C-alpha cells in the first residue's frame, strides 16, 4: 500500500536534539524534543516515548516519520533515552527495573511542569516502549492521561522473549547479545562534548550480563511478576489503545487487555504484521495508524470529540489461507470487528484426535508415540520477525510435520473462520520426568503444503503451575490443557486442518537435557469458530507519515540464512548473517553500521550438544572519530547445568581500549 507523505502541517516544528532532564539523583537524561513553535506562547499536550534504543542513531528512521507527524498536529513530542543509553547519563542494569519506571514517572512530572506543556501527557511505544508505558501507567502518575502500547505484554513470564509455556526460548540468548551490543555504544560527542569517553567507559565497566540474570529465573517468580499487569489489572486506569500483529509473537496481549481491564477504555487492533508499527509493517495491508493514534490523542489529551470511545473494542485482520512463504509481503483477508471480547458469537467446535491420524470422528483411546528428533522445528521462523525483506516468518511445515505426530481433518467444504485461541486437551504418558510439547495448528493445501496457523508450547513440568513446576509422573497417565496463540484465520474450501504434536522445537526452544518419549492416550481440539463474514466489517484509512529520514547509503545491507547439515556427524546448524549496512545522517553526519551473526547447532539424537553463538559488531564514525564494539554471547549445556559466556571488546580508532568477559554456570531446573 502506498504511503502518503505529509509535508505541510498546521504547526511549525523546532527540533531540539538534546534537551536535558535532570532527575532527583542528579542523573541527566537526554531528550530529542519536537516542539511546535506555538507551544512557546500557548502550552500544548505532550507525548512521550521512553526507550533505550538511542534516539540519535537507533530509532531515528521511524522517529522522523512518526513523531514529527504528531508535533506538526500540535503536540510536544519527546523521545527520551533511558538512563545509561544514548546520550543519557547513568547505568542501565536490566529491563523494566523499578528504577527505570520511577525515572519515567519523574520525566512525566517534569514534562507536565514545563512552560510549553499544558499539564497533560500521553505515552506511547512498541516492544520495550509498549511494555514500559503499561508499567508506568500502573504507577498512575497524575499527568499521564492516555497510552498507546504495541507488541507488549501483560505477563512478563508467559508472553515475552525469555520463556514460553515454561520452555526456555533461544531468543533469550539472542536478546542478551542484542542488549550487550546496544549497551556497549558511546554517546555522540557532538551532543555531550568531551565527557563522551568518560560516559562510555563507565557504561562499559558497568554492563551487566543480562542473559544470565534472566536464566537464573526459570520459573514465574517475583522477578517476572514485577511489571506484569496480569498481577493487578485494576491498576490500569488510563485509556489504552493497544496493537499487535499475527506475524509477531506479542499477539495475545491485545485480547488480554480488552478482556481483563475494567477501569478504563481499552481498544485493540491486530493486523497481519511483523514487529513494526502498523503504518509501515509487512505484510500489507498497512493502515493509517498515525491517524488512529492522532484520534486517540485528540480525544484524551485535547478533549476533542473524535469518537474513539465508540470504536469497536477489537479490530482484527482475518487472514485467508495462503501457501507458506517466509518472505510474504501481503496477506489476503479482511478486517472484522468484535464490539465485545470475549465474543458470545464465537462457538467452540470439538474435534477429537482419533485413530489412523484422523482429526474428527468419535473419541477413542490411542497409543501413539511422540518422539521427534531434536532438529524438529526449523520451519518455525524467527520468534518475532522484523521484516518481510528477509525469510523470518514461518515456512512450509511439511518437514516438521514429518517429525511430528499428525492428525488431519477432512478437506473443508466451506470457508471456516477461526477467531480466538484454539485449545487442546491431551492425556499423555512419558518415560521421563522432564519434557516439552509443541502443538501446531496447520492449514494443509490440496497439493500438500502446510502453513502454520498458530501454535503453543508447554514445558510438561509446568503443566499445573509456572510458579511451582513438578516432575512428570513416569509411565503414568497425566492430562494437560494448552491454549494456542490468538489468531484470526479463514480456512478456505478444499484445505484441511492438521494438528501436529512434537516434543522438540529447535531452534526456537532450548531442548530438555533428556528427550522424553511421549505416548498420546487421548486428545481433543477446541476450535473457536466465528460465523462467516461475507464482506469487510471495518475500513482503515491509508497510511500517512511525515517526511522520511534524510540519509545516504555508505554500504549496502546484505543478508544470508543457511541451514547446514554435516554429513559426517549429522549435526544441523542454522547460520544467519545480517549486515545492516552503513548509513550516514545527512543532518549531523554520523555514520552508523551494524552486523549480526547467529549460529545455532544441534544433533538430531543428542540434545546435550546444542549450542548457540551470537556476535554483534557496531560502528560509529564522524570525520576522524571512529568507534567499534564487538559483543559475543554463547550458550551450551550438559545434563545438570547451562554454561553462558559473553565478551565485549571496544575499539577507538581501531585500538583496543576495553575488554570484558563473563562466564556463568546456571543450574538446570526442569529445563
Rosetta blueprint (number, residue, H / E / L):
1 X L
2 X L
3 X L
4 X E
5 X E
6 X L
7 X L
8 X L
9 X L
10 X L
11 X L
12 X L
13 X E
14 X E
15 X E
16 X E
17 X E
18 X E
19 X E
20 X E
21 X E
22 X E
23 X L
24 X L
25 X L
26 X L
27 X L
28 X E
29 X E
30 X E
31 X E
32 X E
33 X E
34 X E
35 X E
36 X E
37 X H
38 X H
39 X H
40 X H
41 X L
42 X L
43 X L
44 X E
45 X E
46 X E
47 X E
48 X E
49 X E
50 X E
51 X E
52 X L
53 X L
54 X L
55 X L
56 X L
57 X L
58 X L
59 X L
60 X H
61 X H
62 X H
63 X H
64 X H
65 X H
66 X H
67 X H
68 X H
69 X H
70 X H
71 X H
72 X H
73 X L
74 X L
75 X L
76 X E
77 X E
78 X E
79 X E
80 X E
81 X E
82 X L
83 X L
84 X L
85 X L
86 X L
87 X L
88 X L
89 X L
90 X L
91 X L
92 X L
93 X L
94 X L
95 X L
96 X L
97 X L
98 X H
99 X H
100 X H
101 X H
102 X H
103 X H
104 X H
105 X H
106 X H
107 X H
108 X H
109 X H
110 X H
111 X H
112 X H
113 X H
114 X L
115 X L
116 X L
117 X E
118 X E
119 X E
120 X E
121 X E
122 X E
123 X E
124 X E
125 X E
126 X E
127 X L
128 X H
129 X H
130 X H
131 X H
132 X H
133 X H
134 X H
135 X H
136 X H
137 X H
138 X H
139 X L
140 X L
141 X L
142 X L
143 X L
144 X E
145 X E
146 X E
147 X E
148 X E
149 X E
150 X E
151 X L
152 X L
153 X L
154 X L
155 X L
156 X L
157 X L
158 X L
159 X L
160 X L
161 X L
162 X L
163 X E
164 X E
165 X L
166 X L
167 X E
168 X E
169 X E
170 X L
171 X H
172 X H
173 X H
174 X H
175 X H
176 X H
177 X H
178 X H
179 X H
180 X H
181 X H
182 X H
183 X H
184 X L
185 X L
186 X L
187 X L
188 X L
189 X H
190 X H
191 X H
192 X H
193 X H
194 X H
195 X H
196 X H
197 X H
198 X H
199 X H
200 X H
201 X H
202 X H
203 X H
204 X H
205 X H
206 X H
207 X L
208 X L
209 X L
210 X H
211 X H
212 X H
213 X H
214 X H
215 X H
216 X L
217 X L
218 X L
219 X L
220 X L
221 X L
222 X H
223 X H
224 X H
225 X H
226 X L
227 X L
228 X L
229 X H
230 X H
231 X H
232 X L
233 X H
234 X H
235 X H
236 X L
237 X L
238 X L
239 X E
240 X E
241 X E
242 X E
243 X E
244 X E
245 X E
246 X L
247 X L
248 X L
249 X L
250 X L
251 X L
252 X H
253 X H
254 X H
255 X H
256 X H
257 X H
258 X H
259 X H
260 X H
261 X L
262 X L
263 X L
264 X L
265 X L
266 X E
267 X E
268 X E
269 X E
270 X E
271 X E
272 X L
273 X L
274 X L
275 X L
276 X L
277 X L
278 X L
279 X L
280 X L
281 X L
282 X L
283 X L
284 X E
285 X L
286 X L
287 X L
288 X L
289 X H
290 X H
291 X H
292 X H
293 X H
294 X H
295 X H
296 X H
297 X H
298 X H
299 X H
300 X H
301 X L
302 X L
303 X L
304 X L
305 X L
306 X L
307 X L
308 X H
309 X H
310 X H
311 X L
312 X L
313 X L
314 X E
315 X E
316 X E
317 X E
318 X E
319 X E
320 X E
321 X L
322 X L
323 X L
324 X L
325 X L
326 X L
327 X L
328 X L
329 X L
330 X E
331 X L
332 X L
333 X E
334 X E
335 X E
336 X E
337 X E
338 X E
339 X L
340 X L
341 X L
342 X L
343 X L
344 X L
345 X L
346 X L
347 X E
348 X E
349 X E
350 X E
351 X E
352 X E
353 X E
354 X E
355 X H
356 X H
357 X H
358 X E
359 X E
360 X L
361 X L
362 X L
363 X L
364 X L
365 X L
366 X L
367 X L
368 X E
369 X E
370 X E
371 X L
372 X L
373 X L
374 X L
375 X L
376 X L
377 X L
378 X L
379 X L
380 X L
381 X L
382 X L
383 X L
384 X L
385 X L
386 X L
387 X L
388 X L
389 X L
390 X L
391 X L
392 X L
393 X L
394 X L
395 X L
396 X L
397 X L
398 X H
399 X H
400 X H
401 X H
402 X H
403 X L
404 X L
405 X E
406 X E
407 X E
408 X E
409 X L
410 X L
411 X L
412 X L
413 X L
414 X L
415 X L
416 X E
417 X E
418 X E
419 X E
420 X E
421 X L
422 X L
423 X E
424 X E
425 X E
426 X E
427 X E
428 X E
429 X E
430 X E
431 X L
432 X L
433 X L
434 X L
435 X L
436 X E
437 X E
438 X E
439 X E
440 X E
441 X E
442 X E
443 X E
444 X E
445 X L
446 X L
447 X L
448 X L
449 X L
450 X E
451 X E
452 X E
453 X E
454 X E
455 X E
456 X E
457 X E
458 X E
459 X E
460 X H
461 X H
462 X H
463 X L
464 X L
465 X L
466 X L
467 X L
468 X L
469 X L
470 X L
471 X L
472 X L
473 X L
474 X E
475 X L
476 X L
477 X L
478 X E
479 X E
480 X E
481 X E
482 X E
483 X E
484 X L
485 X L
486 X L
487 X E
488 X E
489 X E
490 X E
491 X E
492 X L
493 X L
494 X L
495 X L
496 X E
497 X E
498 X E
499 X E
500 X E
501 X E
502 X E
503 X L
504 X L
505 X L
506 X L
507 X L
508 X L
509 X E
510 X L
511 X L
512 X L
513 X L
514 X L
515 X L
516 X L
517 X L
518 X E
519 X E
520 X E
521 X E
522 X E
523 X E
524 X E
525 X E
526 X E
527 X E
528 X E
529 X E
530 X E
531 X L
532 X L
533 X L
534 X L
535 X L
536 X L
537 X L
538 X L
539 X L
540 X L
541 X L
542 X L
543 X L
544 X E
545 X E
546 X L
547 X L
548 X L
549 X L
550 X L
551 X E
552 X E
553 X E
554 X E
555 X E
556 X L
557 X L
558 X E
559 X E
560 X E
561 X E
562 X E
563 X E
564 X E
565 X E
566 X L
567 X L
568 X L
569 X L
570 X L
571 X E
572 X E
573 X E
574 X E
575 X E
576 X E
577 X E
578 X E
579 X E
580 X E
581 X E
582 X E
583 X E
584 X E
585 X E
586 X L
587 X L
588 X L
589 X L
590 X L
591 X E
592 X E
593 X E
594 X E
595 X E
596 X E
597 X E
598 X E
599 X E
600 X E
601 X E
602 X E
603 X E
604 X L
605 X L
606 X E
607 X E
608 X E
609 X E
610 X E
611 X E
612 X E
613 X E
614 X E
615 X E
616 X E
617 X E
618 X E
619 X E
620 X E
621 X E
622 X E
623 X L
624 X L
625 X E
626 X E
627 X E
628 X E
629 X E
630 X E
631 X E
632 X E
633 X E
634 X E
635 X E
636 X E
637 X E
638 X L
639 X L
640 X L
641 X E
642 X E
643 X E
644 X E
645 X E
646 X E
647 X E
648 X E
649 X E
650 X E
651 X E
652 X E
653 X L
654 X L
655 X E
656 X E
657 X E
658 X E
659 X E
660 X E
661 X E
662 X E
663 X E
664 X E
665 X E
666 X E
667 X E
668 X L
669 X L
670 X L
671 X L
